[in-house]
Amino acid sequence: MLTVTAFLATAALLFQMSYVFTAVGWAFAHGAFSSRDIALVAIPFAVVWAGWGIVQLRRPVHGNVWILALSVIVLLSAEFILPVTPLKARSRQAAIENTLVRNLTDELVLSGGGHPIGVRLTYAVRFPDSGVYSVGPSVAIPTRDYTGAIPSALHLGFRREPASRPVPERTGEPGERYYLTGVDYQFTVDLAPSFFRIDAPRDEPCLSFQPNQNYSEDEWLAVVTQGLRSPYQVEMLVDGESGTQRRVAQQYVTTGEYDVSEFYESLLADGVTRCSASP
């Protein structure tokens, strides 16, 4: 019976660590595997089987109760210590499903020279539980038909990191933000055409054209400059910590109509040039 209990505890640990095994496997494949990862996985199993060995050796009264109690303690401790477990993932996913995104508005973004170069979205978010979240728009696409076979040329695919008020706490991990439950966060995010970039060497706006074997730069520019004025459709995405799946919280169609060719001409008027890494 002792051995059966130990094996049951091992099976429960294997299930409890399923997400951890995935993360450790990813770390190993990408060369980021560490001794801490080994300890995180090995210690709970070692404690259970060390306890089994001691009970087998000393044969105390109610030995099976001892090994059962030890297994419960290990499982509860692992649930508290492990960064993600099936139970935590389920709770986090429920929080993502219940995150409210509302009060969306859109307006033009103007450059320092006063020219329209993109679209600014504002929206309010309330989180059901405190935790790490990411809330922002997908690539925005025009709702009206266009000419040409390069749809990405008209997408608003560049965005800056969404800013919120009040400012969320930082977790210490790059890009992670910790939000509190019951607080109405007001977000602002700027969208720009997919050819808009920030040139890293110069830290300035630049134009990035990426022709390939399917189309030339002239064909790409013909789509960009066709003068299509259209509302844009965007999905508001909510994501969370590891073990969760991204959710579309809301689909939004802008109240304003926007023209990528106007943004392109504005950037040229502001003296924006090609990115240094552009072909």
N, C-alpha and C positions, 0 to 999 in steps of 0.2 A: 504493500500500500504506500510505503514511503516513496518508492521509485515512481509509482503512478502519479503521486502528488507532484513530485519534482518535474516529471515530464509535462504534466498539465500546466504547471507554472512556466515552464520553458515555452510551451505552445502559446500561452497568453502573452509572454514577453515578445515572442516573434511577431505576433499580430500587433502588439502595442508599438513595436519599433519599425513597422513596415515603412512609414514615411522616412524615418531616420536612415534605414538601409538605402532607400532611394537617394537621399541627400549624400550619404557617405560614398555611394557608388559614383555619383556625379563628381564628387571631390577627388576620388581616386582617378577617374578617367581624365580629369583636367589638371592633375598634378598638384592638387591642393589638399591632399590627404595628410593628416597629422596624427601624432600620438594621442591627442585629445579625442579624436574620432574613435580610435581603437578603444580607449578607456570608456567612452560613452556607451559603446556597444557591448563590450566584454564584461564590465564590472557587474551589472545586474545578474547575468547568467552565472558568473563566478560565485557570487554570494549565495545564490540558490543551491548550487551544487556543492559548495563548501559546507553549507548547512546540512545538506543531505549526507555528506561524508561524515561529519561530526556526529550526527544522530545515529548513523549506521554503526559508527565505532563505539559509542558510549551506551547505546540502547537505553535511553531514559524512558521512564513511564510516560505514556501519552506522546511518544516520539512523533507520531503522525500529526498531532495537534501542533507540535513545535514547528515542524517543517511547513505546515499549512499557514501558521501565523507568520513565519518568516517570508513565505511567498507573497502573502497579502501585503506585508510591509514593503517588500521590494517593488511590487507592482504599483502601490500608491506613491512610493518615492519616485519611481520612474515617471509616473504621470505628472508629478510636480516638476521634475528636473528636465525632462526631455523637451526640446523646443517645439516639437509637434508630435501629436499622437492622433489616432483616428477619432478619439473623443474630442480633443481640442480642435481638430480640423472640422468636425461636424458643427461645433459651437461657432467657430469663426465663419463657416459658410452661411450659417443661419443669420449671423450679423450682417454679412454682405447682402444677403437676400432682402433684409429689412432696412437697409440704408436708404434714406429718402433723398432724392435729388429733385429740386423744384425751383420755381421762379427763374427760369432761364430767359436771358435777354441777349441781344446781339447788337453791335454797333461797329462802325468803321474804326480802324486803328490808323492814326496819322503819324507820319514820320516827323523828324525834327524840322523838316522843311515844310510841314503842313500838307503833305501829299498822302492820299490813302494807300496803304500798303498791306492791309490785312483786315481781319475780323476779330473783334474782342467779344468773348463770351463771358457772361457773369451768371452765377448760379449759387443756390444755397443748398447746403448738405447738413443733414442731422444723422448721427451714427447711433445705433441702438445700444452698443457696448463700447467701452473705451478700448482702444487697440490701434494697431498699425494698419492704415488703409492707404489706398491710392484711388483718387477720383479725378477723371479727366475725359476729354473728348477723344473720339477716334479721328481718323482722317475724314475731313469734310468733303463731300462730293456734290456737284451741282444736280439739281432735280430736273433741269430741262435738258432736252436733247442737244447734242453738239455735233459738229462735223469733225472728221478726222478719226484715226484709229489709235490715238494715244490718250486714253482717258486720264492717266496720272498727271498729264500736263496741266489739267484744270483743277486738280485736287488741292485743297488746303492741307498739305501734309506736314508742314513745319509748325511746331508749337513750342512755346517756352514753357518752363515748369510752372504749373498752376500756383498762384499765390493766394493765400487765404488770410482772413481776419476773423477771429483772433489767430495769431500765429501758433501752429501746433508745436509740440515738443519734438526735439530730435532724439533718436534712439541711440545714436553712435554709429549706426550702420549707414553707409552712403545712400542717400535718396529716401531713407525711411522717415516717416513722420507719425507721431503718436497723437491720436485725436481722442477727445473726451466725449463721453456720452452726455446727451441732453443739451449740448451746445450747438447753436446755429452758426455754422461756419459759412462765411461769404467768400466764394472763390471768384477769381478773375484769371482768364487764360487768353493769350493772344495766338491766333492762327494766321499763318502766312502761306503763300503758294509753295509747292514742293521744291521749286527752284531757288527759294530763299534759304540762305545759310548764314552762319556766323563764321567768318574766316578765323580759325584758331590762331595762326601766326600773328595776324593783325588785330584780332578781336574787334572786327568791323563787319557790317552786313556785306554780303557778296552774292553773286549769281552763280548757280551751279547747274550746268547743262550736262546731261548724261545720255547722249545718243548711243545707240548700239546697232547690232546687225539688222534689227527690224525696222529702224527708222533713222533718218539723218537729222542733223540739228535744224536744217531748214524746215523739215516736216514738223518737227517738234514746235518750232516757233510759230508755224502757221496755225497750229491748234491754240497755242497760248494767246495769240493776237487776234483771234477771230471775232472778239467783241461780244462774247456770250454773257449776258447779264441774267443772273439766276439766283433764286434762293438756294441755300445749301443745306443738305441733310447731314446730321452728325449723330453718332451714338454716344451717350454718356456712360462710361465704363467704370465699374467699381471693382477693385481688387483688394486683396488683403495679404496676410502673412502666408508663409509656406503651407502647403496642404489645402489651399483654397482654389476655387475656379473663378475666373473673371466673369462678371455678370453685366449685361446691358440693363442699366437702371432706367433709362429713358431714351427714346428717339426724339430728336428735335429738328425741326425745320426752321431756319432763320426767318424772321419777319422781314428783314431787309434783303434786297437783291444786290449781288456783288459780281464784279467783272474782273477776272484775273488779268486781262489785258490792261486794264486801268492800273492795277497794282504794278504790273511790269513796267509800264511807261513812267509811273511815279518813281520807281527805283532808279530808272535810267536818269530821270530828271534830277534826282538827288545825287547823281554821280556815282552810284554803286556800280562796281565793276565785277569781273569774274573772280571767283574764288581762286586762290593761289594753286590749289590742287586740281582745278578743273582742266579738262583736256583742251 
